[in-house]
Amino acid sequence: MIKPEAIDAVLFDLDGTLVDTDDQAVERLATRLRTVRWLFPDHDPTPFARWAMMQAETPGNGILGLVDTLGLDAPLTAAGDKLRAWGGLKHPSSFRPIARVPAMLEPLSGRYKLGLVTSRGRRHIAAFQSSHPEMAGHLQCFIGRQDTRRIKPHPAPLCLAATILEVPIHRCLMVGDTPVDVRAARRAGAWSAAVLCGFGQRAELVRAGAHLVLDSTGDLAPILMRC
C-alpha cells in the first residue's frame, strides 16, 4: 500500500494514464474490421479489437524489456515512433483526457510536485502541452525519449525527473498503465501505482511489483489527498 506521507512528487506516464490513446487505438482497429463485421458476435468487432490490442501489449512490453537489456533503446526509437503513430496519437486533437484526470491534477499540484515521464518524443509532448494546457500547466517537468539515453523500463528517465524536481527518487510515485512503468519505478527505487484504464492487466501489473493497482488514474486523488 502506498503511504501518501512518504511521497513528495508524482510522475505520470502519458498513454493510457493521462490520455486514453489506448481506447483510440481500439477504435481504429475496430473500424478497420467493420468490413468483416459478420465474423463477430452482434456484428460488433470492438470487443475483439480490445482483446487483440491487450494481447499484443504483453509481447510488446517483453520486447521493450529485451531492448532495455541489450541497451538498444536509442537505435530503435525511430521505429517505435512509427508504431506509436499507427496505434496512438497523430496530431494534437487526438489527445483525449482520461476521465476525471484534469480536475484531479489541480489539487494534487498544490501538495505534490508533478511531472510527465513518457517514451514518446518531444513532438508528442509538445502536442500534449498545446492541446491540453489545463493538464500540462500543472506539470513541472516533461521527460521524453530524447532526454535520456535509455527509456523505460530503465530507471534513467524517472531519475532525471526526480533530479529536475529536486525530490529524492524514493519519495517519487510513478503512475502508469503497463508493467514497463512498474518495473521502471521499482528499479529506480520509487513507488509504483498502476492503472487499468490503459492496456495493462491486473495480474501482470501485480507480478511486475506495483504497490497499488487502481481502476483509473482518476481514482488516485482520494488516496493521495487523504492525509
C-alpha positions as CSV (number, residue, x, y, z in Angstrom):
1,M,0.0,0.0,0.0
2,I,1.2,3.5,-0.8
3,K,1.9,5.9,2.0
4,P,1.0,9.5,1.0
5,E,3.2,10.9,3.7
6,A,6.2,9.2,2.0
7,I,5.6,10.9,-1.3
8,D,6.7,14.4,-2.5
9,A,6.4,14.0,-6.3
10,V,4.1,12.2,-8.7
11,L,5.3,11.2,-12.2
12,F,2.8,10.3,-14.8
13,D,3.0,8.2,-18.0
14,L,1.1,9.7,-20.9
15,D,-0.7,7.0,-23.0
16,G,-3.4,5.1,-21.1
17,T,-2.6,7.2,-18.0
18,L,-3.3,10.9,-18.7
19,V,-4.9,10.4,-22.1
20,D,-6.8,7.5,-23.5
21,T,-4.9,6.8,-26.7
22,D,-5.3,3.1,-26.0
23,D,-9.1,3.3,-26.5
24,Q,-8.5,5.3,-29.7
25,A,-6.2,2.5,-31.0
26,V,-9.0,0.0,-30.3
27,E,-11.5,2.2,-32.1
28,R,-9.2,2.4,-35.2
29,L,-8.7,-1.3,-35.3
30,A,-12.4,-1.9,-34.9
31,T,-13.1,0.5,-37.7
32,R,-10.7,-1.5,-40.0
33,L,-12.5,-4.7,-39.0
34,R,-16.0,-3.5,-39.8
35,T,-15.6,-4.7,-43.4
36,V,-15.8,-8.3,-42.0
37,R,-18.1,-7.5,-39.0
38,W,-20.2,-10.5,-39.9
39,L,-17.5,-12.6,-38.3
40,F,-18.1,-11.2,-34.8
41,P,-20.9,-11.6,-32.3
42,D,-23.7,-9.0,-32.8
43,H,-21.6,-7.8,-35.8
44,D,-19.5,-5.7,-33.4
45,P,-15.7,-6.1,-33.8
46,T,-14.9,-3.8,-30.9
47,P,-14.7,-6.4,-28.1
48,F,-12.3,-8.5,-30.3
49,A,-10.3,-5.3,-31.2
50,R,-9.8,-4.6,-27.5
51,W,-8.9,-8.2,-26.7
52,A,-6.3,-8.3,-29.6
53,M,-4.7,-5.0,-28.5
54,M,-4.4,-6.2,-24.9
55,Q,-2.9,-9.5,-26.0
56,A,-0.3,-7.6,-28.1
57,E,0.6,-5.3,-25.2
58,T,2.4,-8.0,-23.2
59,P,4.7,-9.2,-26.0
60,G,5.4,-5.5,-26.8
61,N,6.4,-5.0,-23.2
62,G,8.6,-8.0,-23.4
63,I,10.4,-6.6,-26.5
64,L,10.9,-3.3,-24.6
65,G,12.5,-5.3,-21.8
66,L,14.8,-7.1,-24.2
67,V,15.7,-3.8,-25.9
68,D,16.5,-2.4,-22.5
69,T,18.7,-5.3,-21.5
70,L,20.6,-5.1,-24.8
71,G,21.0,-1.3,-24.5
72,L,19.4,-0.7,-27.9
73,D,16.8,1.9,-26.8
74,A,18.2,4.8,-28.9
75,P,18.6,2.9,-32.2
76,L,15.1,1.6,-32.1
77,T,13.2,4.7,-31.1
78,A,12.6,5.8,-34.7
79,A,10.8,2.5,-35.4
80,G,8.9,3.0,-32.1
81,D,7.7,6.4,-33.2
82,K,6.2,4.9,-36.4
83,L,4.4,2.2,-34.4
84,R,3.0,4.9,-32.0
85,A,1.8,7.0,-34.9
86,W,-0.2,4.0,-36.1
87,G,-1.6,3.0,-32.7
88,G,-1.6,6.3,-30.8
89,L,-1.5,10.0,-31.4
90,K,-1.0,11.6,-34.8
91,H,-2.0,15.2,-34.0
92,P,-2.9,17.3,-31.0
93,S,-6.6,16.8,-31.4
94,S,-6.1,13.1,-30.8
95,F,-5.3,13.7,-27.1
96,R,-8.5,12.7,-25.1
97,P,-8.1,13.0,-21.3
98,I,-8.8,10.1,-19.1
99,A,-12.0,10.8,-17.1
100,R,-11.5,13.0,-14.0
101,V,-7.8,13.5,-14.6
102,P,-7.8,17.2,-15.5
103,A,-9.8,18.0,-12.3
104,M,-7.5,15.8,-10.2
105,L,-4.3,17.5,-11.2
106,E,-5.1,20.9,-9.7
107,P,-5.5,19.7,-6.1
108,L,-2.5,17.3,-6.5
109,S,-0.3,20.1,-7.7
110,G,-1.0,22.1,-4.5
111,R,0.5,19.3,-2.5
112,Y,3.0,17.4,-4.7
113,K,5.4,18.2,-7.4
114,L,4.1,16.7,-10.7
115,G,5.9,15.5,-13.8
116,L,5.5,13.6,-17.1
117,V,7.7,10.6,-17.9
118,T,7.0,9.1,-21.3
119,S,8.8,7.2,-24.0
120,R,7.3,9.4,-26.7
121,G,9.3,12.1,-28.3
122,R,9.3,15.9,-27.9
123,R,6.8,16.3,-30.8
124,H,4.2,14.3,-29.0
125,I,4.9,16.0,-25.7
126,A,4.5,19.4,-27.3
127,A,1.2,18.3,-28.8
128,F,0.0,17.3,-25.4
129,Q,1.1,20.6,-23.9
130,S,-0.6,22.7,-26.7
131,S,-3.8,20.7,-26.8
132,H,-4.4,20.4,-23.0
133,P,-2.8,23.3,-21.2
134,E,-5.2,22.7,-18.3
135,M,-3.4,19.5,-17.6
136,A,0.1,20.3,-18.8
137,G,0.1,23.6,-16.8
138,H,0.2,21.6,-13.5
139,L,3.3,19.5,-14.5
140,Q,6.7,20.9,-13.7
141,C,8.8,18.6,-15.9
142,F,8.4,16.7,-19.1
143,I,10.8,13.8,-19.8
144,G,10.7,12.2,-23.2
145,R,12.7,9.7,-25.1
146,Q,15.3,12.2,-26.2
147,D,16.2,13.3,-22.7
148,T,18.0,10.1,-21.6
149,R,20.0,7.5,-23.4
150,R,17.8,4.8,-22.1
151,I,13.9,4.7,-21.9
152,K,11.6,2.9,-19.6
153,P,11.8,0.2,-18.1
154,H,15.3,1.6,-17.5
155,P,15.1,3.9,-14.4
156,A,17.1,6.7,-16.0
157,P,14.0,8.8,-17.1
158,L,12.5,8.6,-13.7
159,C,15.8,9.5,-12.0
160,L,16.2,12.5,-14.3
161,A,12.6,13.7,-13.5
162,A,13.4,13.4,-9.7
163,T,16.6,15.4,-10.2
164,I,14.8,18.2,-12.0
165,L,12.0,18.3,-9.4
166,E,14.6,18.2,-6.6
167,V,13.0,15.3,-4.9
168,P,14.7,12.1,-3.8
169,I,13.7,9.3,-6.1
170,H,12.5,7.1,-3.2
171,R,9.9,9.9,-2.5
172,C,8.5,9.8,-6.0
173,L,5.4,7.9,-7.2
174,M,5.3,6.7,-10.8
175,V,1.8,6.2,-12.2
176,G,1.4,4.2,-15.4
177,D,-0.7,1.6,-17.2
178,T,1.9,-1.1,-18.1
179,P,4.5,-3.4,-16.5
180,V,7.1,-1.2,-18.2
181,D,6.1,1.7,-15.9
182,V,6.0,-0.5,-12.9
183,R,9.4,-2.0,-13.5
184,A,11.0,1.4,-14.2
185,A,9.7,2.6,-10.8
186,R,10.8,-0.4,-8.9
187,R,14.3,-0.3,-10.4
188,A,14.6,3.4,-9.6
189,G,13.5,2.8,-6.0
190,A,10.3,4.8,-6.5
191,W,6.7,4.0,-5.5
192,S,4.5,2.5,-8.2
193,A,0.8,2.9,-8.9
194,A,-0.6,1.0,-11.8
195,V,-3.9,1.9,-13.5
196,L,-6.3,-0.3,-15.6
197,C,-7.5,2.5,-17.9
198,G,-4.8,1.5,-20.4
199,F,-3.8,-1.9,-21.8
200,G,-2.2,-3.2,-18.7
201,Q,-3.9,-6.2,-17.0
202,R,-4.1,-6.5,-13.2
203,A,-2.3,-9.8,-12.9
204,E,0.7,-8.7,-14.9
205,L,0.9,-5.3,-13.1
206,V,0.9,-7.1,-9.8
207,R,3.6,-9.5,-11.0
208,A,5.7,-6.6,-12.0
209,G,5.6,-5.3,-8.4
210,A,3.0,-2.4,-8.4
211,H,2.4,-1.1,-4.9
212,L,-1.1,-0.3,-5.8
213,V,-3.4,-1.1,-8.8
214,L,-6.3,1.3,-9.5
215,D,-9.2,1.1,-12.0
216,S,-8.4,4.5,-13.3
217,T,-5.9,7.4,-12.9
218,G,-8.8,9.5,-11.6
219,D,-9.0,7.2,-8.5
220,L,-5.6,8.4,-7.4
221,A,-6.6,11.8,-5.8
222,P,-8.7,10.4,-2.9
223,I,-5.7,8.2,-1.9
224,L,-3.0,10.9,-2.1
225,M,-5.1,13.6,-0.5
226,R,-6.4,11.6,2.4
227,C,-3.8,12.9,4.9
